[in-house]
Amino acid sequence: MVVTEAAKRRERLPAMQANVDAAQAKYDEAHDRTSGLQAELNKAIDDGASNETIKQLRSKIMSAERREKSCEDDLHHCQRRLESQKKQVQYFESEAKEAKAHIDEDIAKRNALLSDLEKAQAAYDDACKAYEEAKAAADKATSPEITQPTETTPPSNSAQPAKTAQPASSPATGKNTPPSSTKQSNSSSGKQAGTTAGKLANTGDTAPSAIALAGIAAMGLGITATATRRLKNSK
């Protein structure tokens, strides 16, 4: 707006300068006319001209002086208009320069915010990708392994197992003592339970990592939202 106004007012300067030049020419002509009549009157008086001649010359001088004064007023009016127009042009050009400086500053801030937004978006995307990978690894680590049981076929020539004897009472407690096969079964079950617990325990390093990456992803989203909001406010 100010740039357009400054250009519009500057376009008028040549025409206004031409008006000043024309008014100056008219004033110079009127002044020369007055000076010439005054010289002629002085010569007539020195030559002893008649009173009528002197009276006519003085009347012409008075008319020339009025003309000169009118031309001088026109000249001053044109000069004042030209000076006022120049000041307005300087004012609008100064405003335009200041506005351009503000615009350049705003553009620089906007570019900086866009750069921050792109960096935040990239960080957020990387965090989301890392989170998905960690989550997939955690899910794979915590999923139970399905194994098919192994069937055992007794040999054809094996002898029939003998009848299991009644467990003997413990001399100390009087309770029945479990056979050795039962102890082996309990031991095997304990080992299996220990193995399963170990597998579940091994996932302890993965799950917190996934949670931490989820926090990073959330923080990246917050940074992105903040950068976007600052970009909107800058507009």
trRosetta pair geometry for C-beta under 8 A, 3 or more apart (Angstrom, degrees):
i j d omega theta_ij theta_ji phi_ij phi_ji
1 4 6.0 -57 -152 34 25 108
1 5 6.5 19 154 -14 62 109
2 5 5.6 -54 -143 40 35 111
2 6 6.1 38 156 -22 67 105
2 92 5.2 -171 -172 -162 84 81
2 95 4.3 -114 -163 108 153 114
2 96 4.5 -162 112 -71 105 76
2 99 5.8 144 43 -4 133 148
3 6 5.8 -53 -148 35 28 111
3 7 6.5 26 154 -16 63 107
3 92 7.9 162 -89 158 19 99
3 96 4.3 109 -81 -131 69 128
3 99 7.6 -119 -39 70 93 134
3 100 7.9 81 -71 -56 121 105
4 7 5.8 -58 -150 38 30 109
4 8 6.2 31 153 -22 66 108
5 8 5.6 -52 -144 35 32 113
5 9 6.3 25 159 -13 65 107
5 92 4.9 -129 101 -143 100 146
6 9 6.1 -59 -146 41 28 104
6 10 6.2 28 155 -20 64 109
6 89 6.0 96 -155 -151 75 61
6 92 3.5 -171 -78 115 87 113
6 93 4.6 126 -151 -65 143 65
6 95 7.6 -174 -55 56 121 95
6 96 5.3 -78 -2 -22 148 138
7 10 5.7 -55 -144 37 30 112
7 11 6.6 40 154 -29 62 100
8 11 5.9 -50 -159 22 30 115
8 12 7.6 26 148 -18 59 101
9 12 5.9 -52 -161 27 41 111
9 13 7.7 61 144 -41 62 90
9 85 6.2 -173 -180 -165 99 84
9 88 5.3 -115 -172 111 157 112
9 89 4.9 -159 109 -81 113 79
9 92 6.3 122 30 25 136 147
10 13 5.7 -28 -164 -5 47 120
10 89 4.9 101 -77 -132 78 127
10 93 7.9 67 -57 -59 125 117
11 14 7.7 -48 180 20 41 98
12 15 5.8 -64 -164 45 56 109
12 16 5.7 50 145 -21 84 112
12 85 6.0 -113 95 -156 114 142
13 16 5.7 -63 -143 42 31 108
13 17 6.1 33 159 -22 68 107
13 82 7.4 85 -143 -148 70 83
13 85 6.1 176 -91 125 74 127
13 86 6.8 81 -115 -81 117 75
13 89 6.8 -4 -59 -47 125 155
14 17 5.6 -55 -146 36 30 112
14 18 6.4 34 153 -22 64 103
15 18 5.5 -52 -152 33 33 114
15 19 6.7 37 148 -21 64 100
16 19 5.5 -46 -152 30 38 115
16 20 6.7 41 149 -19 64 100
16 78 7.1 171 -173 -169 75 84
16 81 6.0 -135 -152 116 122 104
16 82 4.7 162 140 -97 115 82
16 85 5.6 117 38 27 173 159
17 20 5.5 -49 -152 33 37 114
17 21 6.5 38 150 -19 66 103
17 82 6.1 98 -80 -129 57 133
18 21 5.6 -52 -148 36 34 112
18 22 6.4 34 153 -19 66 104
19 22 5.8 -54 -147 37 32 110
19 23 6.3 30 155 -17 65 107
19 78 4.7 -152 124 -142 101 126
19 81 7.7 -19 88 75 139 132
19 82 7.6 -172 67 -60 102 109
20 23 5.8 -56 -146 39 30 109
20 24 6.2 33 153 -22 64 106
20 75 7.2 77 -152 -153 64 68
20 78 4.5 177 -88 131 63 117
20 79 5.6 94 -126 -79 116 63
20 82 5.3 -17 -50 -33 135 149
21 24 5.6 -53 -148 34 30 114
21 25 6.5 33 152 -21 63 103
22 25 5.7 -52 -151 33 33 112
22 26 6.6 31 152 -16 65 104
22 78 8.0 -162 61 -123 83 171
23 26 5.7 -53 -149 37 35 111
23 27 6.3 34 153 -19 66 106
23 71 6.9 163 -170 -172 72 74
23 74 4.8 -150 -138 121 116 97
23 75 4.1 167 139 -94 112 63
23 77 7.7 -149 -135 58 163 83
23 78 4.6 168 6 17 153 147
23 79 7.9 -125 81 -32 139 81
24 27 5.7 -55 -147 37 31 111
24 28 6.3 32 155 -20 65 106
24 75 5.6 97 -78 -129 54 119
25 28 5.8 -53 -147 35 30 111
25 29 6.4 31 154 -19 63 106
26 29 5.7 -55 -149 36 31 112
26 30 6.3 28 154 -17 66 106
26 71 4.5 -150 122 -139 97 120
26 74 6.9 -11 79 77 136 136
26 75 7.5 -163 66 -60 95 99
27 30 5.8 -55 -146 38 32 108
27 31 6.1 32 155 -20 66 108
27 68 6.9 80 -153 -155 66 66
27 71 4.0 173 -90 134 63 111
27 72 5.3 100 -131 -77 121 55
27 74 7.4 -163 -60 64 101 94
27 75 4.7 -18 -37 -40 144 141
28 31 5.7 -54 -145 38 29 112
28 32 6.3 31 155 -20 64 106
29 32 5.8 -55 -148 36 29 110
29 33 6.5 33 151 -22 63 105
29 71 7.6 -149 59 -134 83 168
30 33 5.5 -52 -150 33 33 115
30 34 6.5 32 153 -17 65 103
30 64 6.7 165 -170 -173 75 74
30 67 4.7 -152 -138 121 120 96
30 68 3.9 173 135 -92 112 63
30 70 7.7 -156 -127 58 168 81
30 71 4.4 165 11 15 147 147
30 72 7.8 -117 78 -32 135 79
31 34 5.8 -53 -149 36 33 110
31 35 6.3 32 153 -18 66 107
31 68 5.2 101 -77 -134 57 121
31 71 7.8 -121 -31 79 80 134
32 35 5.6 -54 -144 39 32 112
32 36 6.2 36 155 -23 65 106
33 36 5.8 -55 -148 34 28 112
33 37 6.5 25 156 -15 63 106
33 64 4.7 -148 119 -144 102 121
33 67 7.1 -16 76 83 140 134
33 68 7.3 -161 61 -63 98 102
34 37 6.0 -57 -149 38 30 108
34 38 6.3 30 154 -20 65 108
34 61 6.4 84 -148 -152 73 70
34 64 4.1 169 -86 130 71 116
34 65 5.3 95 -122 -76 131 61
34 67 7.7 -172 -55 64 103 96
34 68 5.0 -30 -27 -38 139 144
35 38 5.7 -56 -148 36 31 112
35 39 6.5 31 154 -19 65 105
36 39 5.8 -55 -150 35 31 110
36 40 6.3 32 152 -19 65 107
37 40 5.5 -53 -146 37 34 114
37 41 6.3 37 153 -22 66 102
37 57 6.3 168 -175 -169 89 81
37 60 5.1 -149 -140 112 140 107
37 61 4.5 -175 121 -86 126 76
37 64 5.3 161 15 9 146 157
38 41 5.7 -49 -148 33 32 112
38 42 6.6 33 153 -18 63 104
38 61 5.8 93 -72 -124 70 126
39 42 5.7 -53 -150 35 32 112
39 43 6.4 32 152 -18 64 106
40 43 5.7 -55 -149 36 32 111
40 44 6.3 33 152 -22 65 105
40 57 5.9 -149 107 -139 102 126
41 44 5.6 -53 -147 34 32 112
41 45 6.4 32 155 -19 65 104
41 54 6.7 87 -149 -143 87 71
41 57 4.2 161 -91 137 90 133
41 58 6.3 92 -121 -68 140 65
41 61 6.2 -25 -32 -46 143 138
42 45 5.9 -53 -149 35 31 110
42 46 6.4 29 153 -17 64 107
43 46 5.6 -57 -149 39 32 111
43 47 6.1 24 155 -14 67 111
44 47 5.8 -60 -142 43 29 106
44 49 3.8 -35 -175 9 91 144
44 53 5.6 -148 -164 126 138 116
44 54 5.7 179 118 -87 127 75
44 57 5.9 176 23 -18 154 161
45 48 7.8 38 178 -71 30 28
45 49 6.9 -60 -67 30 29 96
45 54 6.3 77 -77 -112 79 122
49 53 4.2 -86 158 80 122 138
49 54 5.7 147 90 -49 108 85
50 53 4.8 98 59 5 80 100
50 54 7.1 -149 97 -2 44 87
51 54 5.6 -56 -147 41 35 110
51 55 6.0 39 153 -24 68 106
52 55 5.6 -53 -146 35 30 113
52 56 6.4 30 155 -19 64 104
53 56 5.9 -55 -150 35 30 110
53 57 6.4 29 153 -18 64 107
54 57 5.7 -55 -149 37 32 111
54 58 6.4 31 155 -18 66 106
55 58 5.9 -57 -149 37 29 110
55 59 6.5 32 152 -21 64 106
56 59 5.6 -54 -150 34 32 113
56 60 6.5 32 152 -17 65 104
57 60 5.7 -54 -150 37 33 111
57 61 6.4 36 151 -22 65 104
58 61 5.4 -49 -146 33 35 115
58 62 6.5 38 154 -21 64 101
59 62 5.8 -51 -151 33 32 111
59 63 6.6 29 151 -15 63 105
60 63 5.7 -56 -150 39 34 111
60 64 6.1 34 152 -20 67 108
61 64 5.6 -56 -145 39 32 112
61 65 6.2 35 154 -23 66 105
62 65 5.7 -51 -147 33 30 113
62 66 6.7 31 153 -18 62 101
63 66 5.8 -52 -152 33 33 110
63 67 6.5 33 150 -17 64 105
64 67 5.5 -53 -149 38 34 113
64 68 6.2 38 151 -22 66 105
65 68 5.4 -50 -145 36 32 114
65 69 6.3 34 154 -20 65 103
66 69 5.7 -52 -148 35 32 111
66 70 6.4 32 153 -19 64 105
67 70 5.8 -54 -149 36 31 111
67 71 6.4 29 154 -16 65 106
68 71 5.8 -56 -148 39 31 109
68 72 6.2 34 152 -22 65 106
69 72 5.5 -52 -147 35 32 114
69 73 6.5 35 153 -20 64 102
70 73 5.8 -52 -151 33 32 111
70 74 6.6 32 151 -17 64 104
71 74 5.6 -52 -148 37 35 112
71 75 6.3 39 151 -23 65 105
72 75 5.6 -52 -149 34 32 114
72 76 6.4 30 155 -16 65 104
73 76 5.9 -55 -148 38 31 109
73 77 6.3 33 152 -21 65 106
74 77 5.6 -55 -148 35 32 113
74 78 6.4 28 156 -16 66 105
75 78 6.0 -57 -149 38 30 107
75 79 6.2 29 153 -19 65 109
76 79 5.5 -55 -145 38 32 114
76 80 6.3 33 156 -21 66 104
77 80 5.9 -54 -148 34 29 109
77 81 6.5 28 154 -17 63 106
78 81 5.8 -54 -148 37 32 111
78 82 6.3 33 154 -20 65 106
79 82 5.7 -55 -148 36 31 111
79 83 6.3 28 155 -17 66 106
80 83 5.8 -55 -146 38 31 109
80 84 6.2 32 155 -19 65 107
81 84 5.7 -55 -146 38 29 111
81 85 6.3 30 155 -20 64 107
82 85 5.7 -55 -149 36 30 111
82 86 6.4 32 153 -20 64 105
83 86 5.7 -52 -149 34 33 113
83 87 6.5 33 153 -19 64 104
84 87 5.8 -54 -151 35 32 111
84 88 6.5 32 152 -18 65 105
85 88 5.7 -53 -149 36 34 112
85 89 6.4 36 152 -20 65 104
86 89 5.6 -52 -149 35 33 113
86 90 6.4 33 152 -18 65 104
87 90 5.6 -53 -148 37 33 112
87 91 6.3 36 152 -23 65 105
88 91 5.5 -51 -146 34 33 113
88 92 6.3 23 159 -11 67 106
89 92 6.2 -59 -144 42 28 102
89 93 6.0 26 158 -16 65 112
90 93 5.8 -59 -142 41 27 109
90 94 6.2 30 157 -21 64 107
91 94 5.8 -58 -152 35 27 110
91 95 6.4 25 152 -16 64 106
92 95 5.5 -50 -145 38 35 113
92 96 6.2 39 153 -23 66 104
93 96 5.5 -49 -144 35 33 114
93 97 6.4 36 153 -21 64 102
94 97 5.7 -52 -148 34 32 111
94 98 6.4 29 153 -16 64 106
95 98 5.7 -56 -147 39 32 109
95 99 6.1 33 154 -20 66 107
96 99 5.6 -52 -143 37 30 112
96 100 6.3 34 154 -22 64 104
97 100 5.7 -52 -149 34 30 112
97 101 6.6 33 151 -21 62 102
98 101 5.6 -51 -152 32 34 113
98 102 6.6 33 151 -16 65 103
99 102 5.7 -53 -151 37 35 110
99 103 6.3 36 150 -21 67 105
100 103 5.5 -52 -145 36 33 113
100 104 6.3 35 154 -20 66 104
101 104 5.8 -52 -148 36 30 111
101 105 6.4 31 152 -19 63 106
102 105 5.6 -55 -149 36 32 113
102 106 6.3 31 153 -18 66 105
103 106 5.7 -54 -147 37 31 110
103 107 6.3 33 153 -21 65 105
104 107 5.6 -52 -147 35 31 113
104 108 6.5 34 153 -20 64 104
105 108 5.7 -53 -151 34 32 112
105 109 6.5 30 152 -16 65 104
106 109 5.6 -53 -148 38 34 111
106 110 6.2 36 152 -21 66 106
106 234 6.8 154 -159 172 85 97
107 110 5.6 -53 -145 36 32 113
107 111 6.3 33 155 -19 65 104
108 111 5.8 -53 -147 36 30 110
108 112 6.5 31 152 -19 63 105
109 112 5.6 -55 -150 36 32 112
109 113 6.4 31 153 -18 66 105
109 234 5.5 -160 121 -146 117 138
110 113 5.7 -54 -148 37 32 110
110 114 6.3 34 152 -20 65 105
110 231 6.9 81 -142 -144 70 81
110 234 5.5 177 -85 121 75 137
110 235 7.4 75 -106 -72 118 73
111 114 5.6 -51 -146 36 33 113
111 115 6.4 36 152 -21 64 103
112 115 5.6 -52 -151 34 32 113
112 116 6.5 32 151 -17 65 104
113 116 5.6 -51 -147 37 35 111
113 117 6.2 38 152 -22 65 105
113 227 6.2 157 -170 -169 78 83
113 230 5.5 -151 -131 108 124 104
113 231 4.3 161 141 -88 133 82
113 234 5.9 -165 -13 4 158 152
114 117 5.5 -52 -146 36 32 114
114 118 6.4 33 154 -20 64 103
114 231 6.7 91 -68 -115 61 130
115 118 5.8 -52 -149 34 31 110
115 119 6.5 29 153 -16 64 106
116 119 5.7 -56 -149 39 32 110
116 120 6.1 30 154 -18 67 108
116 227 4.8 -161 114 -126 102 125
116 230 7.8 -7 80 70 140 136
117 120 5.7 -55 -144 39 30 109
117 121 6.2 32 155 -21 65 107
117 224 6.7 76 -150 -143 71 66
117 227 4.1 174 -87 135 72 131
117 228 6.2 95 -121 -69 121 62
117 231 6.1 -4 -51 -42 139 140
118 121 5.7 -53 -145 36 29 112
118 122 6.4 30 155 -19 63 105
119 122 5.7 -54 -148 36 31 110
119 123 6.3 30 154 -17 65 106
120 123 5.7 -53 -146 38 32 111
120 124 6.2 34 153 -21 65 107
120 220 6.4 158 -175 -165 72 71
120 223 4.1 -152 -138 121 120 106
120 224 4.4 175 130 -78 117 62
120 226 7.8 -154 -128 56 165 88
120 227 5.0 178 17 -2 151 145
121 124 5.6 -54 -146 37 31 112
121 125 6.3 32 154 -19 65 105
121 224 5.5 89 -78 -113 64 118
122 125 5.7 -52 -146 36 31 110
122 126 6.4 31 154 -17 64 106
123 126 5.8 -55 -148 38 31 111
123 127 6.3 31 154 -19 65 107
123 220 4.7 -156 113 -124 92 115
123 223 6.9 1 73 69 132 145
124 127 5.7 -55 -147 37 31 111
124 128 6.3 32 154 -19 65 105
124 217 6.6 82 -155 -152 67 62
124 220 3.3 167 -91 141 69 119
124 221 5.5 106 -132 -66 128 53
124 223 7.1 -160 -56 60 105 101
124 224 5.2 -21 -32 -36 151 130
125 128 5.7 -53 -147 36 31 111
125 129 6.4 31 154 -19 64 106
125 220 8.0 -136 0 152 38 147
126 129 5.7 -55 -148 36 31 111
126 130 6.3 28 155 -15 66 107
126 220 7.8 -173 55 -108 78 161
127 130 5.7 -55 -145 40 31 109
127 131 6.1 35 154 -23 65 107
127 213 6.2 174 -167 -172 77 78
127 216 4.4 -149 -136 117 126 100
127 217 3.9 180 128 -84 113 64
127 219 7.7 -156 -128 57 171 83
127 220 4.7 176 22 -5 144 146
128 131 5.6 -54 -146 35 30 114
128 132 6.4 30 156 -19 64 104
128 217 5.1 100 -75 -129 60 122
128 220 7.7 -116 -31 74 83 142
129 132 5.9 -54 -150 34 30 109
129 133 6.5 27 153 -15 64 107
130 133 5.7 -56 -147 39 33 110
130 134 6.2 29 156 -16 67 108
130 213 5.0 -135 113 -147 102 134
130 216 7.5 -9 74 78 129 136
130 217 7.9 -164 61 -61 90 102
131 134 5.8 -56 -144 40 30 108
131 135 6.1 31 156 -21 65 109
131 210 6.5 92 -152 -156 67 69
131 213 4.1 -179 -88 127 74 113
131 214 5.3 104 -134 -77 129 58
131 216 7.5 -167 -60 62 107 96
131 217 5.0 -31 -30 -37 147 139
132 135 5.7 -54 -143 37 29 112
132 136 6.4 30 156 -19 63 105
133 136 5.8 -54 -149 35 30 110
133 137 6.5 28 153 -17 63 106
134 137 5.6 -55 -148 38 33 111
134 138 6.2 34 153 -20 67 106
134 206 6.7 175 -171 -171 84 81
134 209 5.3 -136 -151 115 136 100
134 210 4.1 -179 127 -92 114 77
134 213 5.2 135 24 23 150 151
135 138 5.6 -53 -146 37 32 111
135 139 6.3 33 154 -19 65 104
135 210 5.1 109 -77 -143 62 129
136 139 5.8 -52 -146 36 31 111
136 140 6.3 30 155 -18 64 107
137 140 5.8 -56 -148 37 31 110
137 141 6.2 28 155 -19 66 109
137 206 5.7 -135 114 -150 103 131
137 210 7.9 -167 62 -68 92 113
138 141 5.8 -57 -145 37 31 109
138 142 6.2 14 162 -7 66 112
138 203 6.3 94 -149 -162 74 106
138 206 4.4 173 -93 133 82 117
138 207 5.3 108 -139 -83 132 61
138 209 7.9 -174 -64 64 116 93
138 210 5.0 -51 -25 -33 147 146
139 142 6.3 -66 -142 44 26 99
139 143 6.4 37 158 -39 64 104
140 143 6.0 -46 -147 14 29 114
141 199 7.8 -171 175 176 76 83
141 202 6.8 -124 -176 103 121 97
141 203 4.5 154 120 -100 120 98
141 206 5.5 122 33 24 154 161
142 200 7.0 58 -129 -125 77 69
142 203 4.9 58 -72 -109 87 165
142 207 7.8 59 -53 -66 131 110
145 199 7.8 -109 -4 -147 111 167
154 158 5.2 -87 168 32 104 146
155 158 4.6 113 69 -35 87 99
164 179 7.4 -76 -155 -57 120 153
165 168 8.0 9 124 -41 114 82
167 176 4.1 82 94 -165 132 102
167 177 5.7 -167 -177 56 118 59
167 178 7.0 -41 -113 -101 151 23
167 179 6.8 -125 -94 -51 106 79
168 176 7.6 138 75 -136 24 65
168 177 6.6 -9 69 30 72 107
169 174 5.3 -8 -180 -157 119 45
169 175 6.9 142 -149 69 75 11
169 176 6.4 -56 -100 -85 56 52
169 177 7.8 129 -152 -9 16 86
170 173 4.6 26 82 43 128 85
170 174 6.3 -62 66 -11 77 14
170 175 5.5 2 22 57 115 63
170 176 7.5 171 -15 -116 86 6
170 177 5.3 109 -64 -51 97 103
171 174 7.9 23 -153 -69 14 51
178 182 4.0 -86 167 72 122 143
178 183 6.3 144 101 -46 114 80
179 182 5.2 105 61 3 71 99
179 183 7.6 -131 106 -1 44 88
180 183 5.5 -53 -155 34 43 115
180 184 6.5 44 150 -21 71 101
181 184 5.7 -52 -151 34 36 112
181 185 6.5 38 151 -21 66 103
182 185 5.6 -51 -151 33 35 113
182 186 6.5 33 153 -17 66 103
183 186 5.8 -55 -149 37 32 109
183 187 6.3 33 153 -20 65 107
184 187 5.6 -55 -148 36 32 113
184 188 6.3 33 154 -20 66 104
185 188 5.7 -54 -149 35 31 110
185 189 6.3 29 154 -18 65 105
186 189 5.7 -53 -147 36 33 110
186 190 6.4 35 154 -21 64 106
187 190 5.7 -55 -151 34 31 113
187 191 6.6 31 153 -18 64 104
188 191 5.8 -55 -152 35 33 110
188 192 6.4 31 152 -18 66 105
189 192 5.7 -54 -148 36 34 111
189 193 6.3 33 154 -18 66 106
190 193 5.8 -54 -146 37 31 109
190 194 6.2 32 154 -20 64 106
191 194 5.5 -56 -149 36 31 113
191 195 6.4 34 153 -22 66 102
192 195 5.7 -51 -150 32 33 111
192 196 6.5 30 154 -15 65 104
193 196 5.8 -54 -148 38 33 109
193 197 6.2 32 154 -17 66 108
194 197 5.7 -56 -146 39 31 111
194 198 6.3 36 153 -25 64 106
195 198 5.6 -55 -152 32 31 115
195 199 6.7 32 152 -20 64 101
196 199 5.7 -51 -153 31 34 111
196 200 6.6 28 152 -13 65 104
197 200 5.7 -56 -149 40 35 108
197 201 6.1 35 152 -22 67 108
198 201 5.5 -55 -144 36 31 111
198 202 6.4 39 155 -28 64 101
199 202 5.8 -50 -153 25 31 114
199 203 7.5 33 150 -22 58 97
200 203 6.0 -50 -166 21 40 112
201 204 5.7 -19 -176 -16 53 117
202 205 7.2 -40 178 18 52 100
203 206 5.2 -60 -159 41 63 112
203 207 5.8 59 148 -26 90 103
204 207 6.4 -51 -140 32 28 107
204 208 7.1 20 167 -6 60 105
205 208 6.9 -64 -156 40 27 101
205 209 6.6 26 153 -19 62 114
206 209 5.6 -63 -154 37 33 113
206 210 6.4 32 153 -21 69 104
207 210 5.7 -53 -150 34 34 111
207 211 6.5 32 153 -18 66 104
208 211 5.4 -53 -146 38 38 112
208 212 6.2 40 154 -21 69 102
209 212 5.6 -51 -147 35 33 111
209 213 6.3 30 154 -16 65 105
210 213 5.8 -55 -147 39 31 109
210 214 6.4 37 150 -24 64 102
211 214 5.5 -50 -151 31 33 115
211 215 6.7 36 149 -20 63 100
212 215 5.6 -51 -156 32 36 113
212 216 6.6 36 147 -19 66 101
213 216 5.3 -47 -147 34 40 114
213 217 6.3 44 151 -22 67 100
214 217 5.6 -50 -149 34 34 113
214 218 6.4 34 151 -18 64 103
215 218 5.6 -53 -148 36 33 111
215 219 6.3 33 152 -19 66 105
216 219 5.6 -54 -148 38 32 111
216 220 6.3 36 152 -21 65 104
217 220 5.6 -52 -149 35 32 113
217 221 6.5 35 151 -20 64 102
218 221 5.6 -51 -151 34 34 113
218 222 6.5 37 149 -20 64 102
219 222 5.5 -50 -151 34 36 114
219 223 6.5 38 150 -20 66 101
220 223 5.6 -50 -148 34 34 111
220 224 6.4 37 152 -20 65 103
221 224 5.6 -52 -149 35 33 113
221 225 6.3 33 153 -18 66 104
222 225 5.7 -54 -147 37 32 110
222 226 6.3 32 154 -19 66 106
223 226 5.7 -55 -147 37 31 111
223 227 6.3 29 156 -17 65 106
224 227 5.9 -57 -147 38 29 109
224 228 6.3 29 154 -20 64 107
225 228 5.7 -55 -148 36 31 112
225 229 6.3 30 155 -19 65 106
226 229 5.8 -55 -148 36 31 110
226 230 6.4 28 155 -16 65 106
227 230 5.8 -55 -147 38 32 109
227 231 6.3 35 153 -22 64 105
228 231 5.6 -55 -150 34 31 113
228 232 6.6 30 153 -18 65 103
229 232 5.8 -52 -150 35 34 109
229 233 6.4 32 153 -18 66 106
230 233 5.6 -53 -145 38 34 111
230 234 6.4 38 154 -25 65 103
231 234 5.8 -52 -150 30 31 112
231 235 7.1 33 152 -22 61 100
232 235 5.9 -54 -159 27 36 112
